[in-house]
Amino acid sequence: AHSGSRATHPAWLPRPLHLVASVCRQAGPRHDSEGHRAAPRDQARPVRRVRRFAALSACFGRLGYLVDGSSNRRVLVWALVVVLSFSRHMFVWPLIHQTLADLIEGLDAAWRFFSGVPKYLILDNCPAAVAGPDPLTPKLTRGFLEYSQARGFIPDPTRVRHPRDKPHVERGVPYVRERLFKGGSFLDLADLRTQASSWCLEVAGQRVHGTTRHLPLVVFRDQE
């Protein structure tokens, strides 16, 4: 079953990690820049046997400006767009910053939404996760390496300026911007997140996907 962004924390997904939380506190608003290589498959430590997906792609994309109803401030909003490689079912997590803490919060929201964790995460070369972009031996930041090991997935950073390395999610960013964000009415970031979660189920998940010609949500529930 899916869960919205305000759902109760599931028992199978541990609370925020002490090690990662420590890194976030030390880094403050900045990401940890200490580089480490991705963990080999036999070193990853799954937290528990839960629903597992073969692969999932994630990237950041710019949505536009949002006027916060409580502060009346105009802020630039980004989206962490997460797409399952097989079904093409999508999750969208709007956010203001792209720090390690923000990335972890968004990914944990995705794991709750999908009720599972992927074996492989294909992701952007975002500074919060990748300290040293390299086509052969990309280096992860210390905090993201620890997070991936604790959650039990293997990060697979894409090459810089190679959008075809993650085509499933790259094409999803303009779709989210045009169909969800533009023309929408949102009270604040929390309201945008709630609406985005519902939109993923009721609109994006129910459309006929342009490549697969199937409904992503139906494929997700029946086959993935």
URKA-V185055 format. One line per field, one symbol per residue. phi: phi as a letter, one per 40 degrees, with the letter a starting at -180 (. if undefined). Layout:
phi=???
This chain:
phi=.cbccbccccccbdcdcccccccccccgcbccbccbcccddcccbccacbdbbcaabaacaccicbccccbgccbcbbbcbbbccccgcbbbbcacbbcdccccccccccccccfibccbbcbdccdcbbcbdacbbcbccdcccccccccgbbcbccccfbcccbcccccccccccccbccgcbbcaccccccccccccccbccbccccccgbcdccccccbb
